[in-house]
């Protein structure tokens, strides 16, 4: 740990001791209360900074601190004013706490704990509300991130922010306790997690309320993921929340707010229909953090995607790191030739493009003219470690009228703000691949969404008494895919002396069939039910106004002021405000110099050779196969500079022209290749190819297979056995295609999500060719492969 730079020379401990989290789930939304416990064991005052992740759509609504016997509660204030108050308090020896949102990404928060006297303990309480994401199996997902990987800052970005210290998970010096309470109008079917849980405890006989806890002994060494399942999950709901008694009537916080959920169910007939056109653009992260299993899985996924595309569509593949590449100059028509050319390039891909600059390739993609009658579908794969999240999301929104965006967060450190934000603004779907999740089934599910009809022509109509008016806080919903849910927030102003109910009507069209749902809700909701819905409604409006402000580059009058006012009234922090708490009652001046300590987060990945590590601190451990080396290791080089690299003559000559940070970045890039020469990378043994992928790789773009020795080997047969078993009047391609389909259905049903689309394409090819003797081929194929698959199961 000394070598990682996490302890001082005096072995002074980091001050964070434990984290306690309470989760209150109310149907589709949740309130999260986190308590961070610190202790300063040093003999001097301590200023600690803790950088931690929250869901990108979270609304922070409470921040307080307990220092010894002193309780401090924060207030929301304009950001610059809050910073000034914080600095003034510290300089006068007062205790102060500051919480603000990162300027680049809304899911990174820096917590300045301020001045802790020697021997003092501090407990910080943070509360936020968030919408729970819907998963493919109708579960609602809550994720408590365990890591915040250092975000890659694009060249030229200002402000690196607070450095994040990472350590191996086993060395995280603090613990986590976690409990959840779930309630819903619908019965709770089950609650699952990737971590060990105590048994679910139901609190009533109709099973609409339950509690669950994390099992004892858990270390904060992974994301805590909770999946909540309700019965009748697709039933729309309307939840009304009473206004705050102390707030002014007519204001957002003083009026009732209604939350309407729309989560349509797609019939099987719609699910089985697919489009035969579209422009499919795949954008793959090839930064250093995508190395090893991630890049291998990404390449396998691209293989499945390319084999599953429909004839008649267009496609292109981009990859990015510090720079970006594309296989074709522009999207090309999908054919055997273009598919083979793309697959050759995909096979050569490695995680060797440096950092994670996603903005430029996205701008380039959007600059390409759209192809008539070929709707553009963008698929983005990244581990989400970028520092300019807001800029990226703004680009997606700006082009939302001409495309749909499907995003995939890979690994534990993927930014939920980036992944969810791109999909939300691009009218697509977001997926997260963590732990032992396979990438392929989730990606193929999104491809099905892109090929299937979507819910369109969505309208919301309100039927209210004449004394009551409605102000919708959410942006209009344009599209919903299978598996997506939308929440609509609206403010209800005014009161009716007679009517006790209001009504909202939801209408939409799916595959040409109109649907209508009417929901009745109370205009006299019970009070003291919390302000979760109000705060999420305020946060929705704040985000829309913030994006409007960025689009006009701050030139539009009154938008920032409106955001600040709304943020202060609702207690929901924004990019223009911060929580500030100062203990003004403490007149005692704290003696001694302030010491800053960074609180470590768990480390899951170490940067591979070839990455750009210009922000790497001196003393960090970096990976170079087959050994682990130190940046400041005197064994490596004959002459060591302060930054841990040998000085070259060219650098000495140019030193006077560059500032130290630029010099270090330039040196780091040039020295990556030197590291290879000191520690030659061993060529890793390639694992044997998965039999499913081997078979898939042989499929033609048209959907058929060719009868050759490679196919026979993939089926586990000899070429002679396959040729000999072929019915006499059957063509080689028909026989080969039927055999491949039988093998998929007979041996790989557990991976059906991955091959279902390409199998449908194969069945369509067989039907289009009016293949004779199909029944005879299926019978002969079953005998050869030892299966008992029926012809109907193959879609024939």
N, C-alpha and C positions, 0 to 999 in steps of 0.2 A: 504494500500500500504506500510505503514511502516513495517507491520508484514511480508510482502513478501520480505522485504529487498531491495526494488527498490529506496527508497529515503534515503538520509543520515539523521543523527540526526538534521542537520540544514535545512532539507527539500530542499536540492539543486535539481534543476530540471535536467532531462535528456536533452541533447542538440539537439536531432533530432526534427525538426519542421514539415517538409513536404517532400513528395516524388512526383516527377513528372515523368511520363513515356510517351514516344512517341514511337509508333510502326509503322514501315514501312514494309509492307508485299509485296514481289515481287514473285508472283506465289507460289512456294513451300517453299520459305525461307524468313527470316525476319531479319531486323535490329532493335534493341531495344536500345533506349537511355533513361537512368535513371538519374535523377538529385536529389541528396540528399541535403537538406538544413539544416544547423546546426546553432546554436547560443550559445555562451558561456556566460551565465548570472552570472557566479560566479566571485568572486573577485580574483581568482588565475588562472594561466594557466591550461588548461584542456587537457588531452590525452584521447580521446574516441576511443573505439573499437566497430565496428558494424559488426556482423556476419550475412550474408544474403545469400539466395539461388538463384541459377541460373539453367537453364536447364543443364542436365549433358553433352549435346553435344554442348553447347554454346561456341563460340569463342570470348573471350573478346578482343577488338581491340582499345579501347580508354579509357583513364583515365585522368581527369584533375580536377583542383581545383581553385576556386576563393575565396581568403581571402581578404575581404575588396576590395581594388582597385588592388590587386595583382593577376595576373593570372599565374598558374603553370600548365604545361603540362608534363605528365609522359612519361618515356621511358621504353622499355622492356630491362631488363638486367638479367644476370645470377643470380639466387635466392640468393645465399650467398653474392654475391657482393652487391645486392640491399639491403639486410638486414643491411650489414655493413655501407653502405652510410646513410641509415635511422637512425641507432643508432648514427652515427657520427654527423648528422645534429641536432638531438634532444639534444645531449650532449653539442653542441655549441650554443644552443638557436635558431636554425633555424627552420622554419616550414617545415614539411616533411609529405609525404603521402605514404603509402605502400599497394599494393594490391597483394596478392599471393593466390595460390590454396592450399586447404587442402591437406596434404600428403596422407590422407586416401580416400577422396571422391572428385571428380571433381566438384560436384554441391554445395560445401560449400566454400564460400570465406570470408576471414576475412579482413576487411578494417580498418587499423590503421590510424586514422585521424591525429594523431600527435599532435603537440602543438598548441592550440588555445589560443591567449592572452585573458585576461579578456575583456568581452564586445564585442568581435569580432564575426562576422558571417563568415560561410564557406559554399560554394556551391560546391558539388562534382558531376562531370558528368562522368558517366560510360556508355560505348557503347559496345554492343556485337551483334554477328550475330548467327542465329540458324536455323536449319531445323524444319519445322512444322510437327508434327506427324499427320498421317492420321487416322481418326476414322472409326468405322465400317460402318457408313452411308455416307462415302466419304468426310466428313468434315475435314478441316485442323484445328488442335487444337493448340492454343497458351495459355500458362498458366503462369501467374505472381504469384508465390507463396507468400502467406501472412505470412506463418510461417516457421520456421526452428526448429522443435522439437529437444531438446537435443539428440545428437546421442549417442547410447549405445556403450561404448568402451569395447571390449572383455578383459577379465582378461589377464594381462601381456602386454597389448598394451602400447606403450610409447607415452607420450604427449597427454594430455586430450584436448589440444587446448584452445581456448577462451571460457569461460563459456557463455552460452546463457541464458539471463534472459527472463522469460515468464510471461505474465500478462493476465488477462481476456480481451477478445476482446474489451469490452466497455471502457476499461481504456487505450487503446493504445494512447499515447500522441501525435501522429502525423497523418497527413491526406495524402490521395493519390489522384492525378489527373491522368487520363489516356486517351490518344487519339490514334487512329489508322488510317492509310491510307493504302488502299489495291489496288494493281494493278496486272493485269494478262492479258495474251494474250486471255484468255477466259472470257466471261461475268461472273460477280459476281451474284450468285443467291440470297444469303442472308448472313447475319452475325448475329449470336446468342451469348448470354452470360448468365452465371448464375447470373450476376449482372445487375442492371438497366442501360440501355443504352439510349442515345438520339437517335432519328430516324436516320437510315442510309441515308447518303447523296451521291447520285451518281454525279460524276464530268463530265461525258460525256454521249452522247446519246446511245452508244453501251454498257454502263454499265460495262466497264472493269476497271474503277477506281471509288473508293468511299472512304468516310471518316466516322468515327463513334467515339463517345466519351462516356465515363462513365458519367452517370447522376450525377448532383451536389449532394453534401452531403455524398458521399461515404466515409466510414471509412475503413482503411486497415485491415478489420476483417475477411477476407476469401480470398481464391485464386480467382484471377480474370481470368476467363476462357473465351476465345473467340473462337468460331467455325465459320470457313469461308467455304462457299460452292460455287464451280464453276460449270458452265455447262460443259458438255463433260469432266468430271473429269478424265476419263480413257485414254484420248488422250495423247500419249507420247510427251514430249517437249525437245528441246535442246536450251539452253540459253548460248550465248557466251558473255564474258566480256573482254573489252580491258585491257591491262596491264597498270601498273603505269608508267607514263611518266618519272619519276625521277629514276626508277629502271633500273638495268642493263639488256639489252636484253639477253635472254638465262636463266635468273633466273626465279623462279616461279612467283614473283611479276611483273617482266618486260614483261613476255609473256602473250598472251591471255589465258584464262581458259574457258573451256566449261563445262556446267552442264547438264547432260542428266537424265531425269526422266522416270522411268518405273513403271507403275501402271496398271497391266493387269486386264481386266474384266473377271470374271469367269462365263461361261454360266450356266443356271439353271440345265442342265443335269449333270454337274460336281458337283454342290452344293448339289444335292440330292443323290449322291453316297457316300457311306461310307465304310471304311475298316473294316475287322472283326478280325484284329490281332493287336498286339502292347503290350508293357509293359508300363503301366501308373503308374508313381510314383508321389504322391501328398505330397508336403512339406508345412505344415501349421504352421504359426507363433502362438505360445501360450504364448508370453511374456505379461507382465502386461498391456501394452498399447493396447492389443487386447481384453480387457475386455468388458463386457456388450453386447451391440448390435453387436459389431464386431464379437465376438466369436460365438454368436448365428447365425448370418448370415453365418459365415464360416461353421458351422455344417450343416445348411440347404443346403448349396452349396455342401458339401461332399455327402449328401444324394442324391441329384440330379445327381451328377457325378457317384456315384456307381450304381444307377439304370439305367444309360444311357450307361454304358460300354457294348461292344459287347461280346457275348459268344465266348470263345476261346482265349480271351486276358489274360494278366497277370497284377497284380496290387499290390501296397503296399502303406501304408500311414505313413509318418513321421511327427512328430511335434517337435518344437524346442523352446527353450528359452535360459537360461544359460546352459542347457544341452539339449539332444535330445532323443526322443523315436521313436520306430517303432512298428507297430502292428504285423507284421510278420518278422521273421528273414531274409527272402528273399522274393522277389516277388512271389506270388502264383497265380495259375490259377483261373480265375473268375468263381465262381459257386454259387449256392444258399447257401451252407455252409460257404464259405469264405466271401461272401457278408454279411451274417447275423453276422458273427463274427466281421467283420470290423465295421458294423453299431453300434453294442453294445459298442465298444470302442469309436467310434466317439461321441456317446450320452453322454459319461462320460467326454469328454474333457472340460477343463476350461482354462482360461488365467492365468495359475498358475506356469509357468516355469521360471519366473524371467526376465532376460535380453533378448537381441536379438543377440545370437551368431549363425549366419547362416552358417558360413564357415565349421565347423566340420561336420554337417549332410550332406552338399553337398559333401564333400570329401568322406564320408562313402558311399553315394549313388553311386558315380562314381567308388568306389573301388569294387563294386559288378559286377561280370561278366555279360555281356549282354546275353540275351536268344536268341538262333538262330531263325531267321525269325520272331522275335517280336521286331520291332523298339522301342527304348526307348523314352518315352515322359515324360518330367519333368514339373510339374505344381507347381509353387512357389507362396505362398500367404504371404505377409508381409506388415506391415506398414512402412517398409523401413528405420527404425531408427537404422542404423548400422554405425560404424566408419571405417570399413575396406572394403569399397565398391570395391576398385581396386583389392584386393586379391580375392574377390568373383567372380568378372567378369573374372579375369584371369583363375580361375578354370573352369568356364563355357567354355571359349574359348579353353582351353587345351583339353577338352573332347567333343568339338563340332562335331567331326567326328562320334561319337557313339550315339548321342541323339539330340533331339530338346528341347528347354526350353521355356515354356510359363510363363510369370511373371505377377503378379497382385499387384498393389500398392493400399493399403487400407488406406483411410483417407487423410486429408489435408496435413499431414507432410511427406507423402511417398517420398522417394528420387527418383527423375526422373533418376538420373545417375545409380542407382542400378537397377531399374525396366527396363528401356530402354536398359541398357548395357547388362543385362543377356539375354534378348530376342534377341537382335541384335547379340551377339556373339554365342548364342545357336540356331540361325536360326529359332526362334519361333516368338511369337507375344506378345506385351506388352499391358496391359489394366490398367486403373486407375479408382478406385471406390471412388468418393468424394461426399461430401454433402449428398443429398438424393438418390443418385444412388443406385440401387439394384445390389448386387454382382452377383446374380444367372444368369441373362441373358448374362452378359459379359463373365462369366466363361464358360457357355454352348456354347457360340459362339466360344471360343477358343478350346473347345473340338471338335466342328465340324471341325475347321481348322485341328486339329490333326488327325481326321479320314478321311478327304477329300484329294484328290490328290493335290499336290502342283506344282507350276511352277518349272521345273528343266531343266538341260542342257542349262543353260543361257550362251550365248556368245555375245560378243560385237566386231564388226569388223569396222575398220576405213578406209575410202576411202578419201585420201588426196593427194594434189599435191606432186610431188617428193621433192619439196623444203621444205615441211612442215612435221615435225615429231610429234608424240604424245607420251606423258608420262602419263599413267593412275595413278592417285593419290589414288584412292579408292581400297580397297581390293576386290578380285573377289566375285561376287554374286553367291551363290550356290543354294539357295532356295527362293521362294517367295510364300506366302500363299495368299488366298483370303483376300482382304482388306489391303495388305501390298504394300508399295511403296519403291523403291530404287532409290537413287540419285548417279550418277557416275560423278566424277570430273576428268578432264584430262587437262594437260598443252600442249599447241600448240606452238611448237618452229619453227621459220623460217618464211619466207614470200614468197608468190608467186606473180610474176608480172602480171600473166594472170588470174589464177583462183580466183574467188571471193567467191566460196562456197566449203564447205567440206560436207561429208556425213558419218553418222554412221548407221550401221545396227544392230538391236537387234533381236536375234532369241532365241526361247525357246520352250519347250514342256510342254503341259498341258494335262494330262490324255491320253497320247499317241498321241496327235495331235500337230504337229509343227505349230509355228506362227512366222511371220517375220514382222518387222517394219523398214522402212527406214526414217531417219530424215535428212533433209538438214539444214545447218547452215552457217551463214556468217563468212568468214575469215577476214572481215574488220569491226569489231563491232564499234559502236559509243563509243567515249570516254566520260569521266565524268559521267559514269553511276554508280559510286561507285565501291567498291571492295568487295562486299558481297560474291560473288562466289569465288574470289581468297582466301579470308580469311577462308571460309568454306573448300576449297580444302586444304589449308595449315594446318588447324586444323585436317582434316582427316588424312593427312600424319603424322602429329605430334603424334596423338594418336596411330597410328600403330607402329611408331618408339619407343614410350614410352613403349608399351606393349612388344616389342622385347627386350628392355633394361631390363625390369623386368624379362622376361623369362630367360635371361642369367645372371640375378643377377649382372648387371653392369660389367660383364667380357668381353663383346664384345667391341672391340676397335672402337672408333669414333662415336658410336650411340648417346651418350649424347651430344657430340660436334655438331653433325648434327642437333639435336633437338634445341639446343640453337641458332645456326646460323639461322635456319629457323624461329624460334620464333622471334628473333630480327629483321629479314628482313621483316616479314609479319606483325609485331605488334600484333601477336596472342600469348597470354600468354600460357605457358606450365607448367608442374610440375617442370621443372628445371629453370624456369624464373619467374620474378615478375615485376610489374610496380613500378618504383620508381620516385618520384618527390620531389625535394628539392628547396626551395626558397633561392638561393644563393645570390640574390641581397639584401636581408634583413640583414643588418649588426647589427641590434639592437638585443641585447641579451635579451631574455624573462626572467623576474625576477619571483622568487617564486617557490615553489615546484610543481611538476606535480601531478595532480589528475586524476585517471582513472575512467571513467564511462562506464558501459555497457548499450547499447541501447536495450530496451526490444522488443521482438517479441510477437505477439498475442499467447495466450495459449488456446488450445482447449480441452486438456485432462489433468486430474490430475492423478498421479500414484495411482493405487489401492493397497490395503493391499496385501502383499505377493510378491510385486515386489522388485527387488534389486535396492536400491537407494543410492549406495555408493558415487555418485557424487552430491547428494542433498546438497545444501548449508544450513548452520545453519540459522534458521529463515524462511525457506520455509514452505509453507502450504502443508500438505500431507493429503490424504483422508483416513478416517477410518469410515466405516458405523457404526452407523448412524450419526456420528459427524465429523466435521472438526477439526483437532488437529494441534498443533504447535510442531515442533521438539524440541524447547527449552521451552516448557510449563512446569512450575514448578508444576502445578496441577497434572500432569500425574504421576510423580515418586517422591519418597521420597528423593532420592539422584540423582542429575543431574550432568552429566559430561559436559565438554565444547562442546562436539559434540551433546548434546541434549539427550543422553541415560544414564540410570543408570549404574554405574560400577559394574560388577560382580567380585567375588573373582578370578575366573579362568582367567579373563581378566587382573586383576591386576598382577597375577603371570606371565602371558605371555607377558606383556607389553614390557619388556626389549628386547624381541626377535623380535619385529615387528616395522616397521617404522609407523609413525602416519597414513599415508593414508591406509596402509594395515590393521591397527587396526580398523580404522573407517569402512572399508568395511566389515571386519569380524563381528564387533559389529552389523552393520546394518542388516546383514543377520540373526544373532541370535535373534535380537530384533523384527523382523517382527512378530514372533509368540507371543511375549509379547504384542505387540500392539493389537492383537486379544483378549487377555484376558482382557485388559483394556476396549476395546470397542467391545463387541461381535457383529459380523456381523449379521444383520437381514437377514433372508432368503427371497430373493425377490420373489414376486408372479410371477409365470410362466404365461405368456400370453397364451390364448387359441391357439392351433396349427392351422396354416393356413390350410384351407380345401384342397388346392392343395397339400400341403406337406403331409397331412394326407392320401390322395389317393395314392400319389407317394410311400409313405412308405410301402404300402401294395403290391406293384408289386413284382413279383418273378424275380429272375435273368434271367430266360429264356425269360421274356417279358410278360407273362400272369398274370392275377389276379385270385385269388381263390374266390369262392362264399361262403361268410361267413358273420356273423353279422357285423364285422368291416367294410367290404366293403359297406354293405347296409347303415350303419351309415354315412360313408364318402359321399355317394351319396344322403344323406338326405331322405332315405327311411327306412322302416322297413324290417327286414329279410323276414317276411311273404310275403310282397308285391313283393319283388324281386323274391322269389322262385315261387310265383304264376304266375308271368308274363313270365316266361321262356318258350320259345317254346318247344314242347314235345320232338323233336328229337335232341335237342341241348345239348351238354355236359355242365356241370357247369362252367368249365374253359373258354370255348368259350363265353358263355353268360356273364360271369363276365367281360371278357376282352373287349367285344364289348360295354358293359355298361360304362366301364371306359373311353373308347375312345369317346363315345358319350358325356359323361359329360365334358371331356376336351374340345372338339370342341364346345360344346353348351354353356359352362359357363366360360371358361378360355382362350378364344382366345387372350385376352390382354397379357397373359403370355406365348404365344406359344413358344417364344425363349427358355423358361425354360424346357418345356416338349416335344418339338418336337422330340428329339432323342429317348427318351424312348417310345414315341408313335409309331415311326417308327419300333422300336424293337418289340412292341406288334403286329403291323400289319404284320411284317415278321413271327412272331410266328403263327398267324392265317393262313397265306398263306401256311406255311410249314406243318401245320396240315390239310390242305385241308378241312377246316371247312365247313360242310353242312349248308344249310338254313341261310346263312349270311344275305341275303336280308330280310328274315322274322325276324331275330334277330334285325336288325337295325330298322325296322318298329316298333317292339314291344318295343324296348328300347326307341325310340323317344316318344312313347305314355306314357311309365312309367315315364320318366324324364321331359316330357313337352318340348321336343326339336324338331327341324326339320332338323337334320343333314343328308346329303346324304351319301350313302355308298361310293361313289368315294372320298369324302372329307376325309374319314378315311384311305385312301390308300388301300382299299380292291377291 
